[in-house]
Amino acid sequence: MATTATAAGGAGSGGPATGQTGGGASALSVGRKKDGGPSAKFWESSETVTQLEPIRLWIMKHYKKYVQTDSPSNKSLAGLVVQLQQFQEDAFGRRVNNPALTKLPAKCFLDFKPGGALCHILGSAYKFKSEQGWRRFDLQNPSRMD
C-alpha cells in the first residue's frame, strides 16, 4: 500500500505503513498537502481508522495507566494524529522563524505496527496529557505551547 504512504506524505517505499496489498480508490484520492500540514482526509478515512485498531490495543496494554480514564477510540487516535501534526507544523514548521525543535518525520506517523513509532508517539502524548492534568487534548490553545 505504498500509495497510502505517499499520499500521507510518507516515503512511498511501502515501508512501515504497509501491511496489506493493493490500493483502494480512497487511497488514490488523498493527496499530499503542500503546506506541510496533516492530510485530514487521509486520517479520517475509514481505511486508515481501521488500521489504527492494533495501535489502540497496544496503547491500552502498554499505557493503560494513562488511558484508563479516557479510553481512546480509533477515530479519536486519528484526530489526535492530525492535531499533533498540525501542532508540529505551527510550532516547528517551514514558516516558523527559529523553531525550538525539529519536526518528527512524517514516516513515523505512518508506522501502523504494534510497538512502532506511532504507538510510542501517541502513548507519550497520553502520558504527557495525564502528567499535565489535561482533561482533553487541545493543542491549538496558545497557553499549551510551552
N, CA and C atoms as an extended XYZ file, in Angstrom:
438
Properties=species:S:1:pos:R:3:atomname:S:1:resname:S:1:resid:I:1 pbc="F F F"
N         0.821       -1.187        0.000 N   MET     1
C         0.000        0.000        0.000 CA  MET     1
C         0.864        1.249        0.000 C   MET     1
N         1.834        1.255       -0.863 N   ALA     2
C         2.750        2.385       -0.971 CA  ALA     2
C         2.006        3.654       -1.333 C   ALA     2
N         0.887        3.522       -2.020 N   THR     3
C         0.106        4.686       -2.404 CA  THR     3
C        -0.364        5.429       -1.163 C   THR     3
N        -0.799        4.712       -0.145 N   THR     4
C        -1.267        5.323        1.083 CA  THR     4
C        -0.148        6.085        1.769 C   THR     4
N         1.030        5.493        1.842 N   ALA     5
C         2.156        6.164        2.493 CA  ALA     5
C         2.554        7.420        1.740 C   ALA     5
N         2.553        7.353        0.423 N   THR     6
C         2.913        8.511       -0.377 CA  THR     6
C         1.861        9.595       -0.237 C   THR     6
N         0.591        9.213       -0.234 N   ALA     7
C        -0.480       10.195       -0.149 CA  ALA     7
C        -0.446       10.957        1.160 C   ALA     7
N         0.013       10.313        2.220 N   ALA     8
C         0.043       10.969        3.516 CA  ALA     8
C         1.338       11.712        3.754 C   ALA     8
N         2.224       11.672        2.817 N   GLY     9
C         3.464       12.404        2.970 CA  GLY     9
C         4.621       11.526        3.370 C   GLY     9
N         4.439       10.223        3.279 N   GLY    10
C         5.500        9.302        3.662 CA  GLY    10
C         6.471        9.051        2.530 C   GLY    10
N         7.333        8.104        2.724 N   ALA    11
C         8.384        7.823        1.770 CA  ALA    11
C         7.857        7.190        0.486 C   ALA    11
N         6.770        6.452        0.585 N   GLY    12
C         6.211        5.838       -0.597 CA  GLY    12
C         6.913        4.546       -0.973 C   GLY    12
N         7.826        4.082       -0.173 N   SER    13
C         8.562        2.867       -0.483 CA  SER    13
C         7.775        1.626       -0.096 C   SER    13
N         6.645        1.843        0.543 N   GLY    14
C         5.873        0.710        1.023 CA  GLY    14
C         6.427        0.212        2.333 C   GLY    14
N         7.230        1.012        2.989 N   GLY    15
C         7.907        0.681        4.241 CA  GLY    15
C         6.965        0.332        5.366 C   GLY    15
N         7.116        0.948        6.522 N   PRO    16
C         6.401        0.524        7.707 CA  PRO    16
C         4.901        0.736        7.653 C   PRO    16
N         4.407        1.567        6.754 N   ALA    17
C         2.980        1.831        6.726 CA  ALA    17
C         2.213        0.730        6.020 C   ALA    17
N         2.895       -0.188        5.383 N   THR    18
C         2.197       -1.225        4.645 CA  THR    18
C         1.816       -2.361        5.563 C   THR    18
N         1.057       -3.226        5.052 N   GLY    19
C         0.618       -4.364        5.833 CA  GLY    19
C        -0.419       -5.123        5.032 C   GLY    19
N        -0.973       -4.452        4.027 N   GLN    20
C        -1.934       -5.059        3.154 CA  GLN    20
C        -1.455       -4.829        1.738 C   GLN    20
N        -1.963       -5.616        0.832 N   THR    21
C        -1.552       -5.425       -0.556 CA  THR    21
C        -2.683       -4.769       -1.321 C   THR    21
N        -2.323       -4.074       -2.382 N   GLY    22
C        -3.323       -3.418       -3.207 CA  GLY    22
C        -3.678       -2.055       -2.656 C   GLY    22
N        -4.180       -1.208       -3.511 N   GLY    23
C        -4.572        0.130       -3.085 CA  GLY    23
C        -6.010        0.382       -3.477 C   GLY    23
N        -6.751        1.016       -2.603 N   GLY    24
C        -8.140        1.321       -2.890 CA  GLY    24
C        -8.266        2.688       -3.530 C   GLY    24
N        -9.442        2.973       -4.041 N   ALA    25
C        -9.684        4.262       -4.675 CA  ALA    25
C        -9.556        5.388       -3.661 C   ALA    25
N        -9.917        5.116       -2.386 N   SER    26
C        -9.825        6.162       -1.373 CA  SER    26
C        -8.377        6.563       -1.133 C   SER    26
N        -7.460        5.625       -1.226 N   ALA    27
C        -6.051        5.939       -1.023 CA  ALA    27
C        -5.523        6.798       -2.166 C   ALA    27
N        -6.040        6.584       -3.366 N   LEU    28
C        -5.575        7.342       -4.516 CA  LEU    28
C        -6.122        8.759       -4.525 C   LEU    28
N        -7.279        8.972       -3.887 N   SER    29
C        -7.902       10.286       -3.931 CA  SER    29
C        -7.338       11.238       -2.880 C   SER    29
N        -6.479       10.757       -1.999 N   VAL    30
C        -5.911       11.592       -0.951 CA  VAL    30
C        -4.541       12.060       -1.408 C   VAL    30
N        -4.367       13.370       -1.469 N   GLY    31
C        -3.094       13.918       -1.924 CA  GLY    31
C        -2.311       14.537       -0.785 C   GLY    31
N        -1.036       14.711       -1.018 N   ARG    32
C        -0.172       15.324       -0.024 CA  ARG    32
C        -0.415       16.828       -0.007 C   ARG    32
N        -0.498       17.390        1.194 N   LYS    33
C        -0.723       18.820        1.314 CA  LYS    33
C         0.575       19.570        1.064 C   LYS    33
N         0.481       20.685        0.378 N   LYS    34
C         1.663       21.463        0.018 CA  LYS    34
C         2.216       22.280        1.182 C   LYS    34
N         1.391       22.601        2.158 N   ASP    35
C         1.831       23.472        3.256 CA  ASP    35
C         2.522       22.722        4.396 C   ASP    35
N         2.648       21.425        4.291 N   GLY    36
C         3.326       20.650        5.323 CA  GLY    36
C         2.418       20.177        6.433 C   GLY    36
N         1.170       20.615        6.430 N   GLY    37
C         0.224       20.208        7.465 CA  GLY    37
C        -0.277       18.791        7.244 C   GLY    37
N        -1.082       18.302        8.178 N   PRO    38
C        -1.588       16.932        8.071 CA  PRO    38
C        -2.662       16.810        6.999 C   PRO    38
N        -2.804       15.633        6.461 N   SER    39
C        -3.856       15.339        5.499 CA  SER    39
C        -5.043       14.770        6.271 C   SER    39
N        -5.963       15.645        6.641 N   ALA    40
C        -7.114       15.221        7.443 CA  ALA    40
C        -7.946       14.173        6.705 C   ALA    40
N        -8.049       14.302        5.379 N   LYS    41
C        -8.821       13.321        4.608 CA  LYS    41
C        -8.246       11.917        4.771 C   LYS    41
N        -6.917       11.828        4.756 N   PHE    42
C        -6.268       10.529        4.919 CA  PHE    42
C        -6.570        9.953        6.303 C   PHE    42
N        -6.384       10.759        7.340 N   TRP    43
C        -6.541       10.260        8.702 CA  TRP    43
C        -7.991        9.990        9.067 C   TRP    43
N        -8.929       10.661        8.420 N   GLU    44
C       -10.348       10.450        8.714 CA  GLU    44
C       -10.979        9.375        7.842 C   GLU    44
N       -10.231        8.864        6.868 N   SER    45
C       -10.788        7.821        6.002 CA  SER    45
C       -11.023        6.546        6.814 C   SER    45
N       -12.060        5.814        6.445 N   SER    46
C       -12.405        4.600        7.190 CA  SER    46
C       -11.283        3.563        7.118 C   SER    46
N       -10.567        3.537        5.994 N   GLU    47
C        -9.461        2.594        5.829 CA  GLU    47
C        -8.357        2.865        6.864 C   GLU    47
N        -8.007        4.124        7.044 N   THR    48
C        -6.950        4.489        7.994 CA  THR    48
C        -7.417        4.275        9.425 C   THR    48
N        -8.654        4.668        9.717 N   VAL    49
C        -9.194        4.495       11.070 CA  VAL    49
C        -9.187        3.019       11.454 C   VAL    49
N        -9.513        2.145       10.519 N   THR    50
C        -9.494        0.702       10.771 CA  THR    50
C        -8.075        0.212       11.065 C   THR    50
N        -7.083        0.767       10.364 N   GLN    51
C        -5.690        0.355       10.565 CA  GLN    51
C        -5.153        0.772       11.939 C   GLN    51
N        -5.854        1.676       12.621 N   LEU    52
C        -5.396        2.135       13.938 CA  LEU    52
C        -5.784        1.186       15.075 C   LEU    52
N        -6.567        0.161       14.778 N   GLU    53
C        -7.007       -0.772       15.824 CA  GLU    53
C        -5.841       -1.447       16.566 C   GLU    53
N        -4.834       -1.998       15.874 N   PRO    54
C        -3.718       -2.604       16.619 CA  PRO    54
C        -2.954       -1.577       17.470 C   PRO    54
N        -2.909       -0.355       17.011 N   ILE    55
C        -2.241        0.700       17.779 CA  ILE    55
C        -3.044        1.015       19.030 C   ILE    55
N        -4.362        1.101       18.888 N   ARG    56
C        -5.223        1.365       20.050 CA  ARG    56
C        -5.062        0.261       21.094 C   ARG    56
N        -5.056       -0.979       20.638 N   LEU    57
C        -4.896       -2.105       21.564 CA  LEU    57
C        -3.532       -2.065       22.252 C   LEU    57
N        -2.486       -1.722       21.501 N   TRP    58
C        -1.139       -1.654       22.068 CA  TRP    58
C        -1.068       -0.557       23.124 C   TRP    58
N        -1.663        0.592       22.835 N   ILE    59
C        -1.674        1.703       23.797 CA  ILE    59
C        -2.455        1.316       25.042 C   ILE    59
N        -3.589        0.648       24.851 N   MET    60
C        -4.402        0.219       26.004 CA  MET    60
C        -3.626       -0.758       26.887 C   MET    60
N        -2.739       -1.536       26.302 N   LYS    61
C        -1.959       -2.509       27.068 CA  LYS    61
C        -0.739       -1.866       27.731 C   LYS    61
N         0.005       -1.039       27.004 N   HIS    62
C         1.277       -0.526       27.496 CA  HIS    62
C         1.191        0.834       28.173 C   HIS    62
N         0.113        1.559       27.956 N   TYR    63
C        -0.061        2.876       28.572 CA  TYR    63
C        -1.381        2.923       29.341 C   TYR    63
N        -1.818        1.772       29.868 N   LYS    64
C        -3.137        1.697       30.496 CA  LYS    64
C        -3.294        2.660       31.666 C   LYS    64
N        -2.204        2.934       32.360 N   LYS    65
C        -2.248        3.878       33.486 CA  LYS    65
C        -2.692        5.260       33.026 C   LYS    65
N        -2.343        5.620       31.790 N   TYR    66
C        -2.607        6.966       31.292 CA  TYR    66
C        -3.889        7.066       30.471 C   TYR    66
N        -4.433        5.927       30.056 N   VAL    67
C        -5.641        5.967       29.227 CA  VAL    67
C        -6.854        5.360       29.920 C   VAL    67
N        -6.707        4.929       31.168 N   GLN    68
C        -7.818        4.242       31.826 CA  GLN    68
C        -9.025        5.159       32.050 C   GLN    68
N        -8.801        6.449       32.274 N   THR    69
C        -9.932        7.350       32.493 CA  THR    69
C       -10.552        7.822       31.189 C   THR    69
N        -9.789        7.785       30.102 N   ASP    70
C       -10.254        8.273       28.806 CA  ASP    70
C        -9.778        7.315       27.726 C   ASP    70
N       -10.453        6.182       27.603 N   SER    71
C       -10.046        5.173       26.628 CA  SER    71
C       -10.199        5.709       25.214 C   SER    71
N        -9.130        5.645       24.426 N   PRO    72
C        -9.208        6.178       23.061 CA  PRO    72
C        -9.932        5.234       22.117 C   PRO    72
N       -10.578        5.822       21.123 N   SER    73
C       -11.157        5.049       20.027 CA  SER    73
C       -10.238        5.222       18.829 C   SER    73
N       -10.452        4.421       17.808 N   ASN    74
C        -9.646        4.554       16.591 CA  ASN    74
C        -9.818        5.948       15.997 C   ASN    74
N       -11.038        6.445       16.022 N   LYS    75
C       -11.323        7.762       15.452 CA  LYS    75
C       -10.654        8.872       16.273 C   LYS    75
N       -10.662        8.740       17.594 N   SER    76
C       -10.015        9.760       18.421 CA  SER    76
C        -8.493        9.727       18.237 C   SER    76
N        -7.933        8.543       18.013 N   LEU    77
C        -6.493        8.451       17.739 CA  LEU    77
C        -6.158        9.141       16.421 C   LEU    77
N        -7.007        8.949       15.414 N   ALA    78
C        -6.790        9.612       14.127 CA  ALA    78
C        -6.848       11.126       14.295 C   ALA    78
N        -7.808       11.602       15.066 N   GLY    79
C        -7.915       13.038       15.329 CA  GLY    79
C        -6.711       13.572       16.082 C   GLY    79
N        -6.191       12.778       17.006 N   LEU    80
C        -5.013       13.193       17.761 CA  LEU    80
C        -3.788       13.294       16.854 C   LEU    80
N        -3.654       12.364       15.920 N   VAL    81
C        -2.531       12.422       14.977 CA  VAL    81
C        -2.604       13.710       14.160 C   VAL    81
N        -3.804       14.056       13.705 N   VAL    82
C        -3.971       15.296       12.934 CA  VAL    82
C        -3.580       16.490       13.798 C   VAL    82
N        -4.029       16.506       15.049 N   GLN    83
C        -3.675       17.612       15.960 CA  GLN    83
C        -2.175       17.691       16.190 C   GLN    83
N        -1.543       16.548       16.403 N   LEU    84
C        -0.099       16.538       16.648 CA  LEU    84
C         0.675       17.041       15.429 C   LEU    84
N         0.267       16.585       14.247 N   GLN    85
C         0.964       17.025       13.044 CA  GLN    85
C         0.733       18.516       12.787 C   GLN    85
N        -0.471       18.999       13.062 N   GLN    86
C        -0.742       20.427       12.871 CA  GLN    86
C         0.030       21.254       13.896 C   GLN    86
N         0.113       20.759       15.131 N   PHE    87
C         0.894       21.454       16.155 CA  PHE    87
C         2.359       21.548       15.741 C   PHE    87
N         2.886       20.439       15.244 N   GLN    88
C         4.276       20.450       14.779 CA  GLN    88
C         4.483       21.484       13.685 C   GLN    88
N         3.556       21.544       12.752 N   GLU    89
C         3.696       22.496       11.652 CA  GLU    89
C         3.607       23.932       12.161 C   GLU    89
N         2.683       24.182       13.084 N   ASP    90
C         2.522       25.536       13.626 CA  ASP    90
C         3.713       25.961       14.480 C   ASP    90
N         4.275       25.020       15.246 N   ALA    91
C         5.350       25.364       16.180 CA  ALA    91
C         6.753       25.217       15.594 C   ALA    91
N         6.932       24.265       14.688 N   PHE    92
C         8.283       23.959       14.196 CA  PHE    92
C         8.378       23.922       12.676 C   PHE    92
N         7.319       24.325       11.999 N   GLY    93
C         7.248       24.171       10.550 CA  GLY    93
C         8.087       25.137        9.743 C   GLY    93
N         7.890       25.045        8.450 N   ARG    94
C         8.652       25.799        7.474 CA  ARG    94
C         8.513       27.306        7.649 C   ARG    94
N         7.358       27.767        8.072 N   ARG    95
C         7.102       29.206        8.172 CA  ARG    95
C         7.429       29.787        9.548 C   ARG    95
N         8.011       29.004       10.417 N   VAL    96
C         8.343       29.467       11.767 CA  VAL    96
C         9.786       29.969       11.789 C   VAL    96
N         9.964       31.167       12.309 N   ASN    97
C        11.314       31.717       12.455 CA  ASN    97
C        11.967       31.119       13.695 C   ASN    97
N        13.131       30.568       13.524 N   ASN    98
C        13.917       29.995       14.620 CA  ASN    98
C        13.115       28.993       15.461 C   ASN    98
N        12.673       27.887       14.857 N   PRO    99
C        11.904       26.890       15.625 CA  PRO    99
C        12.746       26.262       16.732 C   PRO    99
N        12.093       25.965       17.853 N   ALA   100
C        12.786       25.423       19.022 CA  ALA   100
C        13.258       23.991       18.799 C   ALA   100
N        12.508       23.216       18.040 N   LEU   101
C        12.826       21.811       17.800 CA  LEU   101
C        12.617       21.463       16.335 C   LEU   101
N        13.002       20.262       15.973 N   THR   102
C        12.780       19.737       14.637 CA  THR   102
C        11.510       18.896       14.652 C   THR   102
N        10.758       18.915       13.569 N   LYS   103
C         9.551       18.108       13.469 CA  LYS   103
C         9.904       16.628       13.384 C   LYS   103
N         9.023       15.793       13.900 N   LEU   104
C         9.167       14.353       13.717 CA  LEU   104
C         8.892       14.037       12.253 C   LEU   104
N         9.632       13.118       11.657 N   PRO   105
C         9.383       12.768       10.253 CA  PRO   105
C         7.985       12.196       10.060 C   PRO   105
N         7.387       12.519        8.921 N   ALA   106
C         6.029       12.048        8.615 CA  ALA   106
C         5.959       10.531        8.608 C   ALA   106
N         7.051        9.866        8.219 N   LYS   107
C         7.003        8.399        8.161 CA  LYS   107
C         6.819        7.775        9.541 C   LYS   107
N         7.170        8.495       10.602 N   CYS   108
C         6.935        7.985       11.962 CA  CYS   108
C         5.443        7.862       12.241 C   CYS   108
N         4.659        8.783       11.685 N   PHE   109
C         3.217        8.755       11.890 CA  PHE   109
C         2.540        7.698       11.026 C   PHE   109
N         3.277        7.114       10.111 N   LEU   110
C         2.714        6.099        9.222 CA  LEU   110
C         3.135        4.681        9.597 C   LEU   110
N         3.737        4.533       10.763 N   ASP   111
C         4.169        3.223       11.242 CA  ASP   111
C         3.016        2.608       12.034 C   ASP   111
N         2.200        1.809       11.354 N   PHE   112
C         0.994        1.247       11.955 CA  PHE   112
C         1.236       -0.077       12.676 C   PHE   112
N         2.484       -0.451       12.880 N   LYS   113
C         2.772       -1.716       13.561 CA  LYS   113
C         2.594       -1.558       15.067 C   LYS   113
N         2.116       -2.593       15.759 N   PRO   114
C         2.072       -2.546       17.222 CA  PRO   114
C         3.492       -2.383       17.765 C   PRO   114
N         3.680       -1.434       18.631 N   GLY   115
C         5.001       -1.162       19.187 CA  GLY   115
C         5.858       -0.288       18.296 C   GLY   115
N         5.308        0.191       17.192 N   GLY   116
C         6.050        1.031       16.262 CA  GLY   116
C         6.077        2.487       16.711 C   GLY   116
N         6.605        3.328       15.847 N   ALA   117
C         6.786        4.741       16.176 CA  ALA   117
C         5.472        5.419       16.533 C   ALA   117
N         4.416        5.169       15.776 N   LEU   118
C         3.136        5.825       16.053 CA  LEU   118
C         2.590        5.422       17.417 C   LEU   118
N         2.776        4.170       17.802 N   CYS   119
C         2.344        3.727       19.134 CA  CYS   119
C         3.038        4.538       20.228 C   CYS   119
N         4.333        4.704       20.069 N   HIS   120
C         5.093        5.435       21.090 CA  HIS   120
C         4.770        6.931       21.079 C   HIS   120
N         4.536        7.494       19.905 N   ILE   121
C         4.166        8.911       19.823 CA  ILE   121
C         2.833        9.136       20.538 C   ILE   121
N         1.840        8.332       20.204 N   LEU   122
C         0.514        8.504       20.801 CA  LEU   122
C         0.515        8.150       22.284 C   LEU   122
N         1.231        7.080       22.653 N   GLY   123
C         1.331        6.724       24.069 CA  GLY   123
C         1.979        7.827       24.878 C   GLY   123
N         3.029        8.415       24.343 N   SER   124
C         3.702        9.522       25.025 CA  SER   124
C         2.801       10.743       25.135 C   SER   124
N         1.974       10.965       24.115 N   ALA   125
C         1.033       12.085       24.167 CA  ALA   125
C         0.026       11.875       25.296 C   ALA   125
N        -0.488       10.659       25.436 N   TYR   126
C        -1.429       10.375       26.520 CA  TYR   126
C        -0.741       10.475       27.882 C   TYR   126
N         0.503       10.034       27.963 N   LYS   127
C         1.252       10.145       29.213 CA  LYS   127
C         1.446       11.617       29.582 C   LYS   127
N         1.815       12.440       28.613 N   PHE   128
C         2.015       13.865       28.846 CA  PHE   128
C         0.715       14.531       29.276 C   PHE   128
N        -0.377       14.170       28.608 N   LYS   129
C        -1.692       14.721       28.963 CA  LYS   129
C        -2.027       14.404       30.417 C   LYS   129
N        -1.773       13.180       30.822 N   SER   130
C        -2.057       12.759       32.196 CA  SER   130
C        -1.167       13.498       33.197 C   SER   130
N         0.117       13.582       32.892 N   GLU   131
C         1.053       14.237       33.806 CA  GLU   131
C         0.788       15.733       33.942 C   GLU   131
N         0.271       16.349       32.877 N   GLN   132
C        -0.023       17.782       32.904 CA  GLN   132
C        -1.400       18.082       33.498 C   GLN   132
N        -2.182       17.038       33.739 N   GLY   133
C        -3.516       17.223       34.303 CA  GLY   133
C        -4.535       17.745       33.305 C   GLY   133
N        -4.267       17.540       32.017 N   TRP   134
C        -5.207       17.986       30.988 CA  TRP   134
C        -6.412       17.060       30.973 C   TRP   134
N        -7.584       17.605       30.748 N   ARG   135
C        -8.782       16.790       30.632 CA  ARG   135
C        -8.976       16.308       29.203 C   ARG   135
N        -8.467       17.084       28.254 N   ARG   136
C        -8.571       16.701       26.833 CA  ARG   136
C        -7.393       17.311       26.090 C   ARG   136
N        -7.178       16.809       24.888 N   PHE   137
C        -6.121       17.361       24.041 CA  PHE   137
C        -6.642       18.626       23.373 C   PHE   137
N        -5.915       19.712       23.531 N   ASP   138
C        -6.250       20.973       22.870 CA  ASP   138
C        -4.939       21.628       22.472 C   ASP   138
N        -4.354       21.126       21.413 N   LEU   139
C        -3.027       21.595       21.015 CA  LEU   139
C        -3.058       22.909       20.260 C   LEU   139
N        -4.240       23.428       19.972 N   GLN   140
C        -4.362       24.731       19.307 CA  GLN   140
C        -4.351       25.881       20.321 C   GLN   140
N        -4.504       25.559       21.596 N   ASN   141
C        -4.541       26.564       22.654 CA  ASN   141
C        -3.143       27.148       22.854 C   ASN   141
N        -2.981       28.473       22.690 N   PRO   142
C        -1.637       29.086       22.823 CA  PRO   142
C        -0.996       28.893       24.200 C   PRO   142
N        -1.803       28.719       25.234 N   SER   143
C        -1.234       28.539       26.574 CA  SER   143
C        -0.527       27.187       26.710 C   SER   143
N        -0.777       26.280       25.780 N   ARG   144
C        -0.146       24.953       25.839 CA  ARG   144
C         1.067       24.850       24.916 C   ARG   144
N         1.521       25.958       24.409 N   MET   145
C         2.694       25.949       23.531 CA  MET   145
C         3.970       25.725       24.313 C   MET   145
N         3.964       25.994       25.591 N   ASP   146
C         5.157       25.815       26.424 CA  ASP   146
C         5.260       24.393       26.774 C   ASP   146
